[in-house]
Amino acid sequence: MRSAMAKHILVKTRAEAEQLKQRLESGEQFARLAKQYSLCPSKKKSGDLGEIFPGQLVKPVEDIIFKKALLTLHGPVKSRFGFHLIIVYFRS
């Protein structure tokens, strides 16, 4: 069965996500920003979602995790929970 590993930051607005994306692109650490700003419980693990299988997450997030490039910052991606910044670091 296919699986992937990813980390993300979830915030309420596109503007917040865009601001954090700029900070990440300027070299700030993903883990630190995830712990400080993410609304997801995964923030306790620096935004790490662990091993993910198809059907576990909302479709817009899964589309990124299973279809987009590895080790690239993706987003903001809108879901019913808010806006996500996502990095996929493993896919089988």
N, CA, C and O atoms as a CHARMM CRD file, in Angstrom:
* protein
*
  368
    1    1 MET  N      0.83200  -1.18400   0.00000 PROA 1      0.00000
    2    1 MET  CA     0.00000   0.00000   0.00000 PROA 1      0.00000
    3    1 MET  C      0.88000   1.25300   0.00000 PROA 1      0.00000
    4    1 MET  O      1.89100   1.32400   0.69900 PROA 1      0.00000
    5    2 ARG  N      0.47700   2.21400  -0.78400 PROA 2      0.00000
    6    2 ARG  CA     1.21300   3.48000  -0.84600 PROA 2      0.00000
    7    2 ARG  C      1.16000   4.20200   0.49300 PROA 2      0.00000
    8    2 ARG  O      0.16900   4.12300   1.21900 PROA 2      0.00000
    9    3 SER  N      2.22900   4.89600   0.80100 PROA 3      0.00000
   10    3 SER  CA     2.24000   5.74300   1.98700 PROA 3      0.00000
   11    3 SER  C      3.19400   6.90100   1.74200 PROA 3      0.00000
   12    3 SER  O      3.98700   6.89200   0.80100 PROA 3      0.00000
   13    4 ALA  N      3.09700   7.88300   2.60300 PROA 4      0.00000
   14    4 ALA  CA     3.96800   9.05000   2.50400 PROA 4      0.00000
   15    4 ALA  C      4.19400   9.58800   3.90300 PROA 4      0.00000
   16    4 ALA  O      3.49300   9.23100   4.85100 PROA 4      0.00000
   17    5 MET  N      5.19200  10.45700   4.00900 PROA 5      0.00000
   18    5 MET  CA     5.44000  11.15300   5.26800 PROA 5      0.00000
   19    5 MET  C      5.56800  12.63400   4.93300 PROA 5      0.00000
   20    5 MET  O      6.23600  13.02200   3.97500 PROA 5      0.00000
   21    6 ALA  N      4.90900  13.44500   5.75000 PROA 6      0.00000
   22    6 ALA  CA     4.88400  14.88000   5.47900 PROA 6      0.00000
   23    6 ALA  C      4.77900  15.65200   6.78300 PROA 6      0.00000
   24    6 ALA  O      4.43900  15.11300   7.83600 PROA 6      0.00000
   25    7 LYS  N      5.08300  16.93400   6.66600 PROA 7      0.00000
   26    7 LYS  CA     4.86700  17.83800   7.79200 PROA 7      0.00000
   27    7 LYS  C      4.11600  19.04200   7.25400 PROA 7      0.00000
   28    7 LYS  O      4.21800  19.39100   6.07800 PROA 7      0.00000
   29    8 HSD  N      3.34900  19.67600   8.15700 PROA 8      0.00000
   30    8 HSD  CA     2.56100  20.81300   7.70000 PROA 8      0.00000
   31    8 HSD  C      2.36900  21.83200   8.81200 PROA 8      0.00000
   32    8 HSD  O      2.57200  21.56400   9.99600 PROA 8      0.00000
   33    9 ILE  N      1.97000  23.00800   8.36600 PROA 9      0.00000
   34    9 ILE  CA     1.55700  24.07800   9.26500 PROA 9      0.00000
   35    9 ILE  C      0.15200  24.45400   8.83300 PROA 9      0.00000
   36    9 ILE  O     -0.09100  24.71200   7.65400 PROA 9      0.00000
   37   10 LEU  N     -0.77000  24.48600   9.77800 PROA 10     0.00000
   38   10 LEU  CA    -2.16200  24.84700   9.51600 PROA 10     0.00000
   39   10 LEU  C     -2.47000  26.17100  10.19900 PROA 10     0.00000
   40   10 LEU  O     -2.25200  26.32700  11.40000 PROA 10     0.00000
   41   11 VAL  N     -2.98100  27.12800   9.41800 PROA 11     0.00000
   42   11 VAL  CA    -3.39600  28.42600   9.95800 PROA 11     0.00000
   43   11 VAL  C     -4.77600  28.78100   9.41600 PROA 11     0.00000
   44   11 VAL  O     -5.27000  28.13800   8.49000 PROA 11     0.00000
   45   12 LYS  N     -5.39600  29.80600   9.99700 PROA 12     0.00000
   46   12 LYS  CA    -6.76900  30.15100   9.61600 PROA 12     0.00000
   47   12 LYS  C     -6.90200  30.86900   8.29000 PROA 12     0.00000
   48   12 LYS  O     -7.86900  30.63800   7.56400 PROA 12     0.00000
   49   13 THR  N     -5.95500  31.73800   7.95000 PROA 13     0.00000
   50   13 THR  CA    -6.13700  32.56900   6.76000 PROA 13     0.00000
   51   13 THR  C     -5.02600  32.38200   5.73000 PROA 13     0.00000
   52   13 THR  O     -3.90900  31.97800   6.05500 PROA 13     0.00000
   53   14 ARG  N     -5.36300  32.68400   4.49100 PROA 14     0.00000
   54   14 ARG  CA    -4.37300  32.63800   3.41600 PROA 14     0.00000
   55   14 ARG  C     -3.24700  33.63400   3.68800 PROA 14     0.00000
   56   14 ARG  O     -2.08100  33.35200   3.41600 PROA 14     0.00000
   57   15 ALA  N     -3.60500  34.79700   4.22700 PROA 15     0.00000
   58   15 ALA  CA    -2.58900  35.82100   4.51600 PROA 15     0.00000
   59   15 ALA  C     -1.56100  35.30300   5.52600 PROA 15     0.00000
   60   15 ALA  O     -0.36100  35.51900   5.35600 PROA 15     0.00000
   61   16 GLU  N     -2.02800  34.62200   6.57500 PROA 16     0.00000
   62   16 GLU  CA    -1.09900  34.04100   7.55400 PROA 16     0.00000
   63   16 GLU  C     -0.18700  33.01800   6.88800 PROA 16     0.00000
   64   16 GLU  O      1.01900  32.98800   7.13200 PROA 16     0.00000
   65   17 ALA  N     -0.78400  32.18100   6.04100 PROA 17     0.00000
   66   17 ALA  CA    -0.01300  31.14200   5.36200 PROA 17     0.00000
   67   17 ALA  C      1.02500  31.75900   4.43600 PROA 17     0.00000
   68   17 ALA  O      2.16400  31.29600   4.38800 PROA 17     0.00000
   69   18 GLU  N      0.64500  32.79300   3.70500 PROA 18     0.00000
   70   18 GLU  CA     1.58700  33.46100   2.79800 PROA 18     0.00000
   71   18 GLU  C      2.74500  34.08700   3.57700 PROA 18     0.00000
   72   18 GLU  O      3.89800  34.02500   3.14900 PROA 18     0.00000
   73   19 GLN  N      2.43100  34.68500   4.71500 PROA 19     0.00000
   74   19 GLN  CA     3.46700  35.30100   5.54100 PROA 19     0.00000
   75   19 GLN  C      4.45200  34.24300   6.06100 PROA 19     0.00000
   76   19 GLN  O      5.66500  34.44500   6.02300 PROA 19     0.00000
   77   20 LEU  N      3.92400  33.13100   6.54000 PROA 20     0.00000
   78   20 LEU  CA     4.78900  32.05200   7.02200 PROA 20     0.00000
   79   20 LEU  C      5.60800  31.44200   5.88100 PROA 20     0.00000
   80   20 LEU  O      6.77000  31.08200   6.06900 PROA 20     0.00000
   81   21 LYS  N      5.00100  31.33100   4.70900 PROA 21     0.00000
   82   21 LYS  CA     5.72400  30.78900   3.55100 PROA 21     0.00000
   83   21 LYS  C      6.92400  31.67700   3.22800 PROA 21     0.00000
   84   21 LYS  O      8.01100  31.17000   2.95100 PROA 21     0.00000
   85   22 GLN  N      6.73800  32.97800   3.26000 PROA 22     0.00000
   86   22 GLN  CA     7.85200  33.89600   3.01100 PROA 22     0.00000
   87   22 GLN  C      8.95700  33.71100   4.04800 PROA 22     0.00000
   88   22 GLN  O     10.14100  33.72900   3.71500 PROA 22     0.00000
   89   23 ARG  N      8.56500  33.53600   5.29100 PROA 23     0.00000
   90   23 ARG  CA     9.55400  33.33000   6.35100 PROA 23     0.00000
   91   23 ARG  C     10.32100  32.03100   6.14000 PROA 23     0.00000
   92   23 ARG  O     11.53500  31.98000   6.34100 PROA 23     0.00000
   93   24 LEU  N      9.60800  30.97900   5.73200 PROA 24     0.00000
   94   24 LEU  CA    10.26400  29.70000   5.46100 PROA 24     0.00000
   95   24 LEU  C     11.22200  29.82500   4.28000 PROA 24     0.00000
   96   24 LEU  O     12.33800  29.30800   4.32400 PROA 24     0.00000
   97   25 GLU  N     10.78900  30.50500   3.23700 PROA 25     0.00000
   98   25 GLU  CA    11.63000  30.68700   2.05800 PROA 25     0.00000
   99   25 GLU  C     12.84600  31.56400   2.36300 PROA 25     0.00000
  100   25 GLU  O     13.84400  31.52500   1.64400 PROA 25     0.00000
  101   26 SER  N     12.75200  32.35100   3.43000 PROA 26     0.00000
  102   26 SER  CA    13.88500  33.18400   3.85200 PROA 26     0.00000
  103   26 SER  C     14.83200  32.43500   4.78400 PROA 26     0.00000
  104   26 SER  O     15.83900  32.98700   5.22800 PROA 26     0.00000
  105   27 GLY  N     14.50500  31.16900   5.07800 PROA 27     0.00000
  106   27 GLY  CA    15.42200  30.34600   5.84700 PROA 27     0.00000
  107   27 GLY  C     15.01100  30.02600   7.27400 PROA 27     0.00000
  108   27 GLY  O     15.75300  29.35000   7.98600 PROA 27     0.00000
  109   28 GLU  N     13.83600  30.49800   7.71200 PROA 28     0.00000
  110   28 GLU  CA    13.41900  30.14200   9.07500 PROA 28     0.00000
  111   28 GLU  C     13.08200  28.65700   9.13800 PROA 28     0.00000
  112   28 GLU  O     12.71000  28.05100   8.13200 PROA 28     0.00000
  113   29 GLN  N     13.21400  28.08300  10.31600 PROA 29     0.00000
  114   29 GLN  CA    13.02800  26.63900  10.50000 PROA 29     0.00000
  115   29 GLN  C     11.54600  26.27100  10.52800 PROA 29     0.00000
  116   29 GLN  O     10.74600  26.87000  11.24700 PROA 29     0.00000
  117   30 PHE  N     11.20800  25.26000   9.71700 PROA 30     0.00000
  118   30 PHE  CA     9.83900  24.77100   9.63700 PROA 30     0.00000
  119   30 PHE  C      9.34700  24.32800  11.01400 PROA 30     0.00000
  120   30 PHE  O      8.24300  24.68000  11.42800 PROA 30     0.00000
  121   31 ALA  N     10.16500  23.56200  11.71200 PROA 31     0.00000
  122   31 ALA  CA     9.76500  23.01300  13.01300 PROA 31     0.00000
  123   31 ALA  C      9.40700  24.11700  14.00500 PROA 31     0.00000
  124   31 ALA  O      8.41200  24.01400  14.72300 PROA 31     0.00000
  125   32 ARG  N     10.20400  25.15000  14.04200 PROA 32     0.00000
  126   32 ARG  CA     9.95500  26.24300  14.98400 PROA 32     0.00000
  127   32 ARG  C      8.65800  26.98400  14.65000 PROA 32     0.00000
  128   32 ARG  O      7.87300  27.29700  15.54500 PROA 32     0.00000
  129   33 LEU  N      8.43400  27.26100  13.37400 PROA 33     0.00000
  130   33 LEU  CA     7.21600  27.96500  12.97600 PROA 33     0.00000
  131   33 LEU  C      5.97900  27.08900  13.18000 PROA 33     0.00000
  132   33 LEU  O      4.92200  27.58600  13.56800 PROA 33     0.00000
  133   34 ALA  N      6.10800  25.79700  12.92100 PROA 34     0.00000
  134   34 ALA  CA     4.98800  24.88400  13.14400 PROA 34     0.00000
  135   34 ALA  C      4.59200  24.87500  14.62000 PROA 34     0.00000
  136   34 ALA  O      3.41100  24.97400  14.95200 PROA 34     0.00000
  137   35 LYS  N      5.58100  24.75700  15.49600 PROA 35     0.00000
  138   35 LYS  CA     5.30200  24.73500  16.93200 PROA 35     0.00000
  139   35 LYS  C      4.65200  26.03300  17.40400 PROA 35     0.00000
  140   35 LYS  O      3.79400  26.02600  18.28700 PROA 35     0.00000
  141   36 GLN  N      5.06700  27.13400  16.80900 PROA 36     0.00000
  142   36 GLN  CA     4.58300  28.43800  17.25100 PROA 36     0.00000
  143   36 GLN  C      3.22000  28.81700  16.66300 PROA 36     0.00000
  144   36 GLN  O      2.40600  29.43000  17.35400 PROA 36     0.00000
  145   37 TYR  N      2.95800  28.46300  15.39700 PROA 37     0.00000
  146   37 TYR  CA     1.78400  28.99300  14.71500 PROA 37     0.00000
  147   37 TYR  C      0.71800  27.98000  14.30400 PROA 37     0.00000
  148   37 TYR  O     -0.44000  28.35800  14.12600 PROA 37     0.00000
  149   38 SER  N      1.07300  26.70800  14.15100 PROA 38     0.00000
  150   38 SER  CA     0.10100  25.74900  13.62700 PROA 38     0.00000
  151   38 SER  C     -1.05700  25.52000  14.58200 PROA 38     0.00000
  152   38 SER  O     -0.88800  25.50500  15.80100 PROA 38     0.00000
  153   39 LEU  N     -2.23900  25.34200  13.99900 PROA 39     0.00000
  154   39 LEU  CA    -3.44600  25.05000  14.77400 PROA 39     0.00000
  155   39 LEU  C     -3.67600  23.54600  14.91500 PROA 39     0.00000
  156   39 LEU  O     -4.57700  23.12200  15.63900 PROA 39     0.00000
  157   40 CYS  N     -2.88000  22.75200  14.23700 PROA 40     0.00000
  158   40 CYS  CA    -3.03100  21.29200  14.24600 PROA 40     0.00000
  159   40 CYS  C     -2.30500  20.69700  15.45200 PROA 40     0.00000
  160   40 CYS  O     -1.24900  21.19500  15.84200 PROA 40     0.00000
  161   41 PRO  N     -2.85500  19.64300  16.04200 PROA 41     0.00000
  162   41 PRO  CA    -2.15700  18.96600  17.14400 PROA 41     0.00000
  163   41 PRO  C     -0.76100  18.46900  16.76200 PROA 41     0.00000
  164   41 PRO  O      0.07400  18.23700  17.63700 PROA 41     0.00000
  165   42 SER  N     -0.50400  18.30600  15.45800 PROA 42     0.00000
  166   42 SER  CA     0.82300  17.86700  15.00800 PROA 42     0.00000
  167   42 SER  C      1.90500  18.89000  15.34200 PROA 42     0.00000
  168   42 SER  O      3.09400  18.59700  15.21700 PROA 42     0.00000
  169   43 LYS  N      1.50400  20.07600  15.76300 PROA 43     0.00000
  170   43 LYS  CA     2.51100  21.09000  16.11300 PROA 43     0.00000
  171   43 LYS  C      3.39900  20.62100  17.26000 PROA 43     0.00000
  172   43 LYS  O      4.54100  21.06500  17.38300 PROA 43     0.00000
  173   44 LYS  N      2.88000  19.72500  18.09900 PROA 44     0.00000
  174   44 LYS  CA     3.68300  19.17500  19.19400 PROA 44     0.00000
  175   44 LYS  C      4.85700  18.35300  18.67100 PROA 44     0.00000
  176   44 LYS  O      5.85500  18.15900  19.36600 PROA 44     0.00000
  177   45 LYS  N      4.71800  17.86500  17.41300 PROA 45     0.00000
  178   45 LYS  CA     5.78500  17.09600  16.76800 PROA 45     0.00000
  179   45 LYS  C      6.41200  17.91500  15.64100 PROA 45     0.00000
  180   45 LYS  O      6.83200  17.36500  14.62300 PROA 45     0.00000
  181   46 SER  N      6.47100  19.21800  15.83100 PROA 46     0.00000
  182   46 SER  CA     7.06500  20.13000  14.84500 PROA 46     0.00000
  183   46 SER  C      6.34300  20.09900  13.50200 PROA 46     0.00000
  184   46 SER  O      6.94400  20.37600  12.46400 PROA 46     0.00000
  185   47 GLY  N      5.05800  19.76300  13.52100 PROA 47     0.00000
  186   47 GLY  CA     4.25800  19.71900  12.29800 PROA 47     0.00000
  187   47 GLY  C      4.27500  18.38600  11.58500 PROA 47     0.00000
  188   47 GLY  O      3.62900  18.23400  10.54900 PROA 47     0.00000
  189   48 ASP  N      5.00700  17.40800  12.12200 PROA 48     0.00000
  190   48 ASP  CA     5.14000  16.10900  11.45700 PROA 48     0.00000
  191   48 ASP  C      3.84400  15.31100  11.58100 PROA 48     0.00000
  192   48 ASP  O      3.33200  15.09400  12.67900 PROA 48     0.00000
  193   49 LEU  N      3.32800  14.88000  10.43100 PROA 49     0.00000
  194   49 LEU  CA     2.09200  14.09300  10.39400 PROA 49     0.00000
  195   49 LEU  C      2.35600  12.59400  10.50000 PROA 49     0.00000
  196   49 LEU  O      1.41700  11.80900  10.63500 PROA 49     0.00000
  197   50 GLY  N      3.62200  12.19200  10.44000 PROA 50     0.00000
  198   50 GLY  CA     3.94600  10.77100  10.49700 PROA 50     0.00000
  199   50 GLY  C      3.60400  10.07800   9.19100 PROA 50     0.00000
  200   50 GLY  O      3.49700  10.72100   8.14700 PROA 50     0.00000
  201   51 GLU  N      3.43200   8.76400   9.25200 PROA 51     0.00000
  202   51 GLU  CA     3.12300   7.99900   8.04000 PROA 51     0.00000
  203   51 GLU  C      1.65600   8.17500   7.68600 PROA 51     0.00000
  204   51 GLU  O      0.77300   8.02400   8.53000 PROA 51     0.00000
  205   52 ILE  N      1.41600   8.49400   6.43000 PROA 52     0.00000
  206   52 ILE  CA     0.07400   8.80200   5.94300 PROA 52     0.00000
  207   52 ILE  C     -0.28600   7.81200   4.84400 PROA 52     0.00000
  208   52 ILE  O      0.52900   7.51000   3.97200 PROA 52     0.00000
  209   53 PHE  N     -1.51500   7.31300   4.89700 PROA 53     0.00000
  210   53 PHE  CA    -2.03900   6.42400   3.87300 PROA 53     0.00000
  211   53 PHE  C     -3.20000   7.11600   3.17900 PROA 53     0.00000
  212   53 PHE  O     -3.87800   7.94100   3.79200 PROA 53     0.00000
  213   54 PRO  N     -3.44600   6.79500   1.89900 PROA 54     0.00000
  214   54 PRO  CA    -4.58000   7.40200   1.20300 PROA 54     0.00000
  215   54 PRO  C     -5.88400   7.21400   1.98400 PROA 54     0.00000
  216   54 PRO  O     -6.15600   6.13900   2.51600 PROA 54     0.00000
  217   55 GLY  N     -6.67700   8.27900   2.03800 PROA 55     0.00000
  218   55 GLY  CA    -7.96400   8.22700   2.72200 PROA 55     0.00000
  219   55 GLY  C     -7.93500   8.73500   4.15400 PROA 55     0.00000
  220   55 GLY  O     -8.98200   8.81800   4.79600 PROA 55     0.00000
  221   56 GLN  N     -6.76200   9.07500   4.66800 PROA 56     0.00000
  222   56 GLN  CA    -6.66500   9.52500   6.05900 PROA 56     0.00000
  223   56 GLN  C     -6.88600  11.02100   6.23400 PROA 56     0.00000
  224   56 GLN  O     -7.35000  11.46000   7.28700 PROA 56     0.00000
  225   57 LEU  N     -6.55900  11.80400   5.21700 PROA 57     0.00000
  226   57 LEU  CA    -6.61100  13.25800   5.34300 PROA 57     0.00000
  227   57 LEU  C     -7.59500  13.84500   4.33500 PROA 57     0.00000
  228   57 LEU  O     -8.09900  13.13800   3.46200 PROA 57     0.00000
  229   58 VAL  N     -7.86000  15.13300   4.46300 PROA 58     0.00000
  230   58 VAL  CA    -8.76400  15.79400   3.51500 PROA 58     0.00000
  231   58 VAL  C     -8.12500  15.80600   2.12500 PROA 58     0.00000
  232   58 VAL  O     -6.90300  15.86100   1.99200 PROA 58     0.00000
  233   59 LYS  N     -8.97300  15.75300   1.09200 PROA 59     0.00000
  234   59 LYS  CA    -8.50800  15.60600  -0.28600 PROA 59     0.00000
  235   59 LYS  C     -7.49800  16.66200  -0.73000 PROA 59     0.00000
  236   59 LYS  O     -6.48800  16.29100  -1.32900 PROA 59     0.00000
  237   60 PRO  N     -7.70700  17.95000  -0.47200 PROA 60     0.00000
  238   60 PRO  CA    -6.71200  18.92500  -0.94900 PROA 60     0.00000
  239   60 PRO  C     -5.31100  18.67100  -0.38600 PROA 60     0.00000
  240   60 PRO  O     -4.31400  18.89500  -1.07300 PROA 60     0.00000
  241   61 VAL  N     -5.23800  18.20900   0.84900 PROA 61     0.00000
  242   61 VAL  CA    -3.94400  17.91700   1.46900 PROA 61     0.00000
  243   61 VAL  C     -3.37000  16.62700   0.88300 PROA 61     0.00000
  244   61 VAL  O     -2.18000  16.56600   0.57400 PROA 61     0.00000
  245   62 GLU  N     -4.18900  15.61600   0.73200 PROA 62     0.00000
  246   62 GLU  CA    -3.71600  14.35600   0.15100 PROA 62     0.00000
  247   62 GLU  C     -3.25100  14.53200  -1.28700 PROA 62     0.00000
  248   62 GLU  O     -2.28900  13.88900  -1.70800 PROA 62     0.00000
  249   63 ASP  N     -3.91800  15.39100  -2.04200 PROA 63     0.00000
  250   63 ASP  CA    -3.48200  15.63000  -3.42200 PROA 63     0.00000
  251   63 ASP  C     -2.03900  16.14200  -3.45100 PROA 63     0.00000
  252   63 ASP  O     -1.25900  15.75100  -4.31900 PROA 63     0.00000
  253   64 ILE  N     -1.69100  17.00200  -2.52000 PROA 64     0.00000
  254   64 ILE  CA    -0.31700  17.49000  -2.43600 PROA 64     0.00000
  255   64 ILE  C      0.61200  16.35300  -2.00800 PROA 64     0.00000
  256   64 ILE  O      1.65000  16.11500  -2.62600 PROA 64     0.00000
  257   65 ILE  N      0.22300  15.66600  -0.95200 PROA 65     0.00000
  258   65 ILE  CA     1.09200  14.63900  -0.36700 PROA 65     0.00000
  259   65 ILE  C      1.38900  13.49600  -1.33600 PROA 65     0.00000
  260   65 ILE  O      2.51000  12.98800  -1.36200 PROA 65     0.00000
  261   66 PHE  N      0.39800  13.08400  -2.13500 PROA 66     0.00000
  262   66 PHE  CA     0.60200  11.93100  -3.00000 PROA 66     0.00000
  263   66 PHE  C      0.89600  12.27000  -4.46000 PROA 66     0.00000
  264   66 PHE  O      1.21900  11.37600  -5.24100 PROA 66     0.00000
  265   67 LYS  N      0.78800  13.55000  -4.84600 PROA 67     0.00000
  266   67 LYS  CA     0.97500  13.88100  -6.26500 PROA 67     0.00000
  267   67 LYS  C      2.04600  14.92000  -6.55500 PROA 67     0.00000
  268   67 LYS  O      2.50300  15.01400  -7.69400 PROA 67     0.00000
  269   68 LYS  N      2.45700  15.69600  -5.57800 PROA 68     0.00000
  270   68 LYS  CA     3.40000  16.79200  -5.83900 PROA 68     0.00000
  271   68 LYS  C      4.83100  16.40000  -5.45300 PROA 68     0.00000
  272   68 LYS  O      5.06200  15.35900  -4.83900 PROA 68     0.00000
  273   69 ALA  N      5.76700  17.24800  -5.82200 PROA 69     0.00000
  274   69 ALA  CA     7.19500  16.97600  -5.63600 PROA 69     0.00000
  275   69 ALA  C      7.58300  16.83400  -4.16800 PROA 69     0.00000
  276   69 ALA  O      7.03900  17.50700  -3.29300 PROA 69     0.00000
  277   70 LEU  N      8.53000  15.94800  -3.92800 PROA 70     0.00000
  278   70 LEU  CA     9.09800  15.76700  -2.59100 PROA 70     0.00000
  279   70 LEU  C     10.01600  16.93200  -2.24300 PROA 70     0.00000
  280   70 LEU  O     10.56900  17.59200  -3.12200 PROA 70     0.00000
  281   71 LEU  N     10.16500  17.16800  -0.95700 PROA 71     0.00000
  282   71 LEU  CA    11.11900  18.13200  -0.40800 PROA 71     0.00000
  283   71 LEU  C     10.95400  19.54100  -0.98300 PROA 71     0.00000
  284   71 LEU  O     11.92600  20.27600  -1.15900 PROA 71     0.00000
  285   72 THR  N      9.70500  19.89400  -1.26800 PROA 72     0.00000
  286   72 THR  CA     9.34500  21.20800  -1.78800 PROA 72     0.00000
  287   72 THR  C      8.25500  21.78300  -0.89500 PROA 72     0.00000
  288   72 THR  O      7.35800  21.05800  -0.46600 PROA 72     0.00000
  289   73 LEU  N      8.32400  23.05700  -0.61800 PROA 73     0.00000
  290   73 LEU  CA     7.28200  23.71300   0.17000 PROA 73     0.00000
  291   73 LEU  C      6.08000  23.97800  -0.72800 PROA 73     0.00000
  292   73 LEU  O      6.18000  24.70800  -1.71400 PROA 73     0.00000
  293   74 HSD  N      4.94000  23.37600  -0.37800 PROA 74     0.00000
  294   74 HSD  CA     3.69900  23.53300  -1.14600 PROA 74     0.00000
  295   74 HSD  C      2.68900  24.34500  -0.34600 PROA 74     0.00000
  296   74 HSD  O      2.60800  24.23000   0.87600 PROA 74     0.00000
  297   75 GLY  N      1.93700  25.15000  -1.04000 PROA 75     0.00000
  298   75 GLY  CA     0.87000  25.88000  -0.39100 PROA 75     0.00000
  299   75 GLY  C      1.00800  27.37100  -0.58600 PROA 75     0.00000
  300   75 GLY  O      1.94500  27.85800  -1.21900 PROA 75     0.00000
  301   76 PRO  N      0.05500  28.07600  -0.02800 PROA 76     0.00000
  302   76 PRO  CA    -1.03400  27.61700   0.82000 PROA 76     0.00000
  303   76 PRO  C     -2.04500  26.74300   0.06700 PROA 76     0.00000
  304   76 PRO  O     -2.39000  27.00100  -1.08600 PROA 76     0.00000
  305   77 VAL  N     -2.49900  25.71100   0.76000 PROA 77     0.00000
  306   77 VAL  CA    -3.50500  24.78500   0.27000 PROA 77     0.00000
  307   77 VAL  C     -4.72400  24.93500   1.16700 PROA 77     0.00000
  308   77 VAL  O     -4.63000  24.78300   2.38500 PROA 77     0.00000
  309   78 LYS  N     -5.87700  25.23500   0.55600 PROA 78     0.00000
  310   78 LYS  CA    -7.09100  25.45200   1.33700 PROA 78     0.00000
  311   78 LYS  C     -7.82300  24.13900   1.58500 PROA 78     0.00000
  312   78 LYS  O     -7.99300  23.33000   0.67300 PROA 78     0.00000
  313   79 SER  N     -8.25100  23.93600   2.82400 PROA 79     0.00000
  314   79 SER  CA    -9.12800  22.81900   3.17800 PROA 79     0.00000
  315   79 SER  C    -10.21600  23.37300   4.10200 PROA 79     0.00000
  316   79 SER  O    -10.22200  24.56500   4.41100 PROA 79     0.00000
  317   80 ARG  N    -11.11300  22.52900   4.53000 PROA 80     0.00000
  318   80 ARG  CA   -12.17200  22.99400   5.43600 PROA 80     0.00000
  319   80 ARG  C    -11.62800  23.41900   6.80000 PROA 80     0.00000
  320   80 ARG  O    -12.33500  24.06000   7.57800 PROA 80     0.00000
  321   81 PHE  N    -10.37100  23.06500   7.09400 PROA 81     0.00000
  322   81 PHE  CA    -9.75700  23.40900   8.36800 PROA 81     0.00000
  323   81 PHE  C     -9.01000  24.74200   8.34300 PROA 81     0.00000
  324   81 PHE  O     -8.75800  25.34000   9.38900 PROA 81     0.00000
  325   82 GLY  N     -8.65900  25.20100   7.14500 PROA 82     0.00000
  326   82 GLY  CA    -7.90300  26.43900   7.01000 PROA 82     0.00000
  327   82 GLY  C     -6.92900  26.31700   5.85900 PROA 82     0.00000
  328   82 GLY  O     -7.24800  25.72300   4.82900 PROA 82     0.00000
  329   83 PHE  N     -5.73300  26.88000   6.03000 PROA 83     0.00000
  330   83 PHE  CA    -4.72100  26.89200   4.97900 PROA 83     0.00000
  331   83 PHE  C     -3.46600  26.17800   5.46700 PROA 83     0.00000
  332   83 PHE  O     -2.98700  26.40900   6.57700 PROA 83     0.00000
  333   84 HSD  N     -2.95100  25.30800   4.61100 PROA 84     0.00000
  334   84 HSD  CA    -1.82400  24.44800   4.96300 PROA 84     0.00000
  335   84 HSD  C     -0.58800  24.81300   4.15200 PROA 84     0.00000
  336   84 HSD  O     -0.68000  25.16700   2.97600 PROA 84     0.00000
  337   85 LEU  N      0.55500  24.72200   4.79200 PROA 85     0.00000
  338   85 LEU  CA     1.84900  24.70400   4.12100 PROA 85     0.00000
  339   85 LEU  C      2.38200  23.29400   4.35100 PROA 85     0.00000
  340   85 LEU  O      2.39700  22.81100   5.48300 PROA 85     0.00000
  341   86 ILE  N      2.81400  22.63900   3.29000 PROA 86     0.00000
  342   86 ILE  CA     3.12800  21.20600   3.36400 PROA 86     0.00000
  343   86 ILE  C      4.48500  20.91500   2.74100 PROA 86     0.00000
  344   86 ILE  O      4.82100  21.44100   1.68000 PROA 86     0.00000
  345   87 ILE  N      5.25600  20.07500   3.41000 PROA 87     0.00000
  346   87 ILE  CA     6.47900  19.51400   2.83800 PROA 87     0.00000
  347   87 ILE  C      6.36800  17.99300   2.92900 PROA 87     0.00000
  348   87 ILE  O      6.19700  17.44300   4.01700 PROA 87     0.00000
  349   88 VAL  N      6.46400  17.32900   1.80100 PROA 88     0.00000
  350   88 VAL  CA     6.45200  15.86200   1.75600 PROA 88     0.00000
  351   88 VAL  C      7.90200  15.41200   1.73700 PROA 88     0.00000
  352   88 VAL  O      8.66900  15.82700   0.86800 PROA 88     0.00000
  353   89 TYR  N      8.28600  14.56900   2.68300 PROA 89     0.00000
  354   89 TYR  CA     9.68200  14.16100   2.74200 PROA 89     0.00000
  355   89 TYR  C      9.91900  12.67700   2.48100 PROA 89     0.00000
  356   89 TYR  O     11.06400  12.22600   2.48800 PROA 89     0.00000
  357   90 PHE  N      8.85300  11.91300   2.25000 PROA 90     0.00000
  358   90 PHE  CA     9.02200  10.49700   1.89900 PROA 90     0.00000
  359   90 PHE  C      7.75100  10.02200   1.22300 PROA 90     0.00000
  360   90 PHE  O      6.64700  10.41100   1.60300 PROA 90     0.00000
  361   91 ARG  N      7.91800   9.17100   0.20800 PROA 91     0.00000
  362   91 ARG  CA     6.76300   8.54700  -0.44900 PROA 91     0.00000
  363   91 ARG  C      7.18700   7.17600  -0.93100 PROA 91     0.00000
  364   91 ARG  O      8.26200   7.01300  -1.50800 PROA 91     0.00000
  365   92 SER  N      6.32500   6.17600  -0.69000 PROA 92     0.00000
  366   92 SER  CA     6.63300   4.82300  -1.18700 PROA 92     0.00000
  367   92 SER  C      5.62500   4.39800  -2.22800 PROA 92     0.00000
  368   92 SER  O      5.71800   3.29200  -2.76200 PROA 92     0.00000
